[in-house]
Amino acid sequence: MSGHLEAATRHDPSTGSTPTALFAWSGGGIVLLAERSAERWTLARGWRHGDRLDHVRRWSFADPRAFVGQVRRLVGDATGDPAAALAASADAARWARTLG
């Protein structure tokens, strides 16, 4: 099963903050969500079970290359598909470049 990337934003109107771009990928039974906060790249992975996520784990990276590598590893582990892992990591790299 291949995944897909979705554009997403997060905004908390109560803080008056600007919306934050999120990276989202879903496939192989997992969901990946990522954001850049200050100088860190944060990635969360949850296993999809019905309408909830279980066994959620979070990683934080100082370097976007490490973030992109983790996306590739997680997608590859979940799907068993090297092409899907490569495509997801390319999407993650493009997203990271847009945030600088």
DRENPA-3360 file (N, C-alpha, C; in nm, 2 decimals, always signed):
BEGIN
1 = MSGHLEAA = +0.08/-0.12/+0.00/+0.00/+0.00/+0.00/+0.09/+0.12/+0.00 ~ +0.07/+0.21/-0.09/+0.15/+0.33/-0.10/+0.08/+0.44/-0.02 ~ +0.15/+0.54/+0.03/+0.10/+0.64/+0.11/+0.08/+0.77/+0.03 ~ +0.04/+0.87/+0.10/+0.02/+1.00/+0.03/+0.06/+1.11/+0.12 ~ +0.09/+1.22/+0.06/+0.12/+1.34/+0.14/+0.01/+1.44/+0.13 ~ -0.02/+1.50/+0.24/-0.13/+1.59/+0.25/-0.08/+1.72/+0.30 ~ -0.12/+1.83/+0.24/-0.09/+1.96/+0.30/-0.18/+1.99/+0.42 ~ -0.12/+2.03/+0.52/-0.20/+2.06/+0.64/-0.14/+2.18/+0.71;
9 = TRHDPSTG = -0.22/+2.25/+0.79/-0.18/+2.36/+0.87/-0.24/+2.34/+1.01 ~ -0.17/+2.40/+1.11/-0.22/+2.39/+1.24/-0.23/+2.54/+1.29 ~ -0.34/+2.57/+1.35/-0.36/+2.71/+1.40/-0.44/+2.71/+1.52 ~ -0.39/+2.78/+1.62/-0.46/+2.79/+1.75/-0.51/+2.93/+1.76 ~ -0.64/+2.96/+1.73/-0.69/+3.10/+1.73/-0.67/+3.16/+1.87 ~ -0.67/+3.09/+1.98/-0.66/+3.14/+2.11/-0.53/+3.21/+2.14 ~ -0.42/+3.17/+2.07/-0.29/+3.23/+2.09/-0.26/+3.34/+1.99 ~ -0.34/+3.35/+1.89/-0.32/+3.46/+1.79/-0.20/+3.43/+1.70;
17 = STPTALFA = -0.15/+3.30/+1.71/-0.03/+3.27/+1.63/-0.06/+3.24/+1.48 ~ +0.04/+3.25/+1.40/+0.03/+3.22/+1.26/+0.01/+3.07/+1.24 ~ -0.06/+3.03/+1.14/-0.07/+2.89/+1.11/+0.07/+2.83/+1.08 ~ +0.09/+2.71/+1.12/+0.21/+2.63/+1.10/+0.19/+2.52/+1.00 ~ +0.28/+2.51/+0.90/+0.27/+2.41/+0.80/+0.31/+2.28/+0.86 ~ +0.23/+2.17/+0.84/+0.26/+2.04/+0.88/+0.29/+1.95/+0.77 ~ +0.37/+1.85/+0.79/+0.39/+1.74/+0.70/+0.31/+1.62/+0.74 ~ +0.23/+1.57/+0.65/+0.15/+1.45/+0.68/+0.16/+1.34/+0.58;
25 = WSGGGIVL = +0.18/+1.22/+0.62/+0.19/+1.11/+0.53/+0.11/+0.99/+0.59 ~ +0.04/+0.91/+0.51/-0.04/+0.80/+0.56/-0.02/+0.68/+0.47 ~ +0.00/+0.57/+0.52/+0.01/+0.45/+0.44/+0.07/+0.33/+0.52 ~ +0.05/+0.21/+0.48/+0.11/+0.10/+0.54/+0.07/+0.08/+0.69 ~ -0.05/+0.14/+0.72/-0.10/+0.12/+0.86/-0.05/+0.23/+0.95 ~ +0.03/+0.33/+0.90/+0.08/+0.43/+0.99/+0.04/+0.57/+0.94 ~ +0.05/+0.66/+1.03/+0.04/+0.80/+1.00/+0.16/+0.88/+1.05 ~ +0.22/+0.96/+0.97/+0.33/+1.04/+1.01/+0.28/+1.19/+1.01;
33 = LAERSAER = +0.32/+1.26/+1.11/+0.29/+1.41/+1.12/+0.42/+1.47/+1.16 ~ +0.45/+1.58/+1.10/+0.57/+1.65/+1.14/+0.55/+1.80/+1.14 ~ +0.63/+1.87/+1.22/+0.63/+2.02/+1.22/+0.77/+2.07/+1.25 ~ +0.79/+2.19/+1.21/+0.92/+2.26/+1.25/+0.88/+2.36/+1.36 ~ +0.95/+2.35/+1.47/+0.93/+2.44/+1.58/+1.06/+2.50/+1.62 ~ +1.08/+2.63/+1.62/+1.21/+2.69/+1.64/+1.31/+2.63/+1.55 ~ +1.41/+2.57/+1.60/+1.52/+2.51/+1.52/+1.51/+2.36/+1.52 ~ +1.40/+2.30/+1.56/+1.38/+2.15/+1.57/+1.28/+2.11/+1.47;
41 = WTLARGWR = +1.30/+1.99/+1.42/+1.21/+1.92/+1.33/+1.15/+1.80/+1.41 ~ +1.02/+1.80/+1.43/+0.96/+1.70/+1.51/+0.87/+1.61/+1.43 ~ +0.89/+1.48/+1.44/+0.82/+1.38/+1.37/+0.75/+1.29/+1.46 ~ +0.62/+1.26/+1.44/+0.54/+1.17/+1.52/+0.49/+1.06/+1.43 ~ +0.49/+0.93/+1.48/+0.43/+0.82/+1.40/+0.33/+0.75/+1.49 ~ +0.22/+0.72/+1.44/+0.12/+0.65/+1.51/+0.06/+0.53/+1.42 ~ +0.03/+0.42/+1.48/-0.03/+0.31/+1.40/-0.18/+0.33/+1.40 ~ -0.24/+0.33/+1.28/-0.38/+0.35/+1.27/-0.46/+0.23/+1.31;
49 = HGDRLDHV = -0.56/+0.25/+1.40/-0.65/+0.14/+1.44/-0.79/+0.21/+1.45 ~ -0.86/+0.18/+1.34/-1.00/+0.24/+1.33/-0.98/+0.39/+1.32 ~ -1.05/+0.46/+1.41/-1.04/+0.61/+1.40/-0.95/+0.67/+1.51 ~ -0.85/+0.59/+1.55/-0.75/+0.64/+1.65/-0.61/+0.59/+1.61 ~ -0.52/+0.66/+1.67/-0.38/+0.62/+1.65/-0.32/+0.56/+1.78 ~ -0.26/+0.44/+1.77/-0.20/+0.37/+1.88/-0.05/+0.37/+1.87 ~ +0.02/+0.35/+1.98/+0.16/+0.34/+1.99/+0.23/+0.45/+1.92 ~ +0.19/+0.57/+1.96/+0.24/+0.69/+1.90/+0.38/+0.72/+1.96;
57 = RRWSFADP = +0.47/+0.75/+1.87/+0.61/+0.78/+1.91/+0.65/+0.91/+1.84 ~ +0.74/+0.98/+1.91/+0.78/+1.11/+1.86/+0.94/+1.12/+1.86 ~ +0.99/+1.19/+1.75/+1.13/+1.21/+1.74/+1.15/+1.36/+1.72 ~ +1.27/+1.41/+1.76/+1.30/+1.55/+1.74/+1.44/+1.56/+1.68 ~ +1.46/+1.64/+1.58/+1.59/+1.65/+1.51/+1.63/+1.79/+1.50 ~ +1.76/+1.81/+1.51/+1.82/+1.95/+1.49/+1.84/+1.97/+1.34 ~ +1.86/+1.86/+1.26/+1.89/+1.87/+1.12/+1.78/+1.81/+1.03 ~ +1.74/+1.88/+0.93/+1.63/+1.83/+0.84/+1.67/+1.70/+0.77;
65 = RAFVGQVR = +1.80/+1.68/+0.75/+1.85/+1.56/+0.68/+1.82/+1.43/+0.77 ~ +1.83/+1.45/+0.90/+1.80/+1.34/+0.99/+1.65/+1.31/+0.99 ~ +1.57/+1.42/+0.99/+1.43/+1.41/+0.98/+1.39/+1.33/+0.85 ~ +1.44/+1.37/+0.74/+1.41/+1.31/+0.61/+1.45/+1.16/+0.61 ~ +1.56/+1.13/+0.67/+1.61/+0.99/+0.68/+1.52/+0.91/+0.77 ~ +1.46/+0.96/+0.88/+1.37/+0.89/+0.96/+1.24/+0.87/+0.89 ~ +1.19/+0.96/+0.81/+1.07/+0.94/+0.73/+1.09/+0.82/+0.64 ~ +1.21/+0.82/+0.57/+1.23/+0.71/+0.48/+1.24/+0.57/+0.55;
73 = RLVGDATG = +1.30/+0.57/+0.67/+1.31/+0.45/+0.74/+1.17/+0.40/+0.79 ~ +1.09/+0.49/+0.85/+0.96/+0.45/+0.90/+0.87/+0.41/+0.79 ~ +0.87/+0.48/+0.68/+0.78/+0.44/+0.56/+0.83/+0.30/+0.51 ~ +0.96/+0.29/+0.50/+1.01/+0.16/+0.45/+0.97/+0.04/+0.54 ~ +0.99/+0.06/+0.67/+0.95/-0.04/+0.77/+0.80/-0.08/+0.76 ~ +0.72/+0.03/+0.75/+0.57/+0.01/+0.75/+0.52/-0.06/+0.62 ~ +0.58/-0.02/+0.51/+0.53/-0.06/+0.38/+0.60/-0.18/+0.32 ~ +0.73/-0.19/+0.35/+0.81/-0.29/+0.29/+0.84/-0.25/+0.14;
81 = DPAAALAA = +0.82/-0.13/+0.11/+0.83/-0.08/-0.03/+0.94/+0.03/-0.04 ~ +1.06/-0.01/-0.09/+1.16/+0.09/-0.10/+1.13/+0.21/-0.18 ~ +1.05/+0.19/-0.29/+1.00/+0.30/-0.37/+0.91/+0.40/-0.30 ~ +0.82/+0.35/-0.22/+0.74/+0.43/-0.14/+0.82/+0.51/-0.03 ~ +0.92/+0.44/+0.03/+1.00/+0.51/+0.13/+1.08/+0.62/+0.06 ~ +1.13/+0.60/-0.06/+1.21/+0.70/-0.13/+1.12/+0.82/-0.17 ~ +1.00/+0.79/-0.21/+0.90/+0.89/-0.25/+0.86/+0.98/-0.13 ~ +0.84/+0.91/-0.02/+0.80/+0.98/+0.11/+0.91/+1.07/+0.16;
89 = SADAARWA = +1.03/+1.02/+0.15/+1.15/+1.10/+0.19/+1.17/+1.22/+0.10 ~ +1.15/+1.20/-0.03/+1.16/+1.31/-0.12/+1.05/+1.42/-0.09 ~ +0.93/+1.37/-0.06/+0.82/+1.47/-0.02/+0.86/+1.54/+0.11 ~ +0.92/+1.47/+0.20/+0.96/+1.53/+0.33/+1.07/+1.63/+0.31 ~ +1.17/+1.60/+0.22/+1.28/+1.69/+0.19/+1.22/+1.82/+0.12 ~ +1.13/+1.80/+0.03/+1.07/+1.92/-0.04/+1.00/+2.01/+0.07 ~ +0.92/+1.94/+0.16/+0.85/+2.02/+0.26/+0.95/+2.09/+0.35 ~ +1.06/+2.02/+0.39/+1.15/+2.08/+0.48/+1.22/+2.21/+0.41;
97 = RTLG = +1.25/+2.20/+0.28/+1.31/+2.31/+0.21/+1.22/+2.43/+0.21 ~ +1.08/+2.41/+0.21/+0.99/+2.52/+0.20/+0.99/+2.60/+0.34 ~ +1.03/+2.53/+0.44/+1.04/+2.60/+0.57/+1.18/+2.65/+0.61 ~ +1.27/+2.62/+0.52/+1.41/+2.68/+0.54/+1.48/+2.60/+0.64;
% end
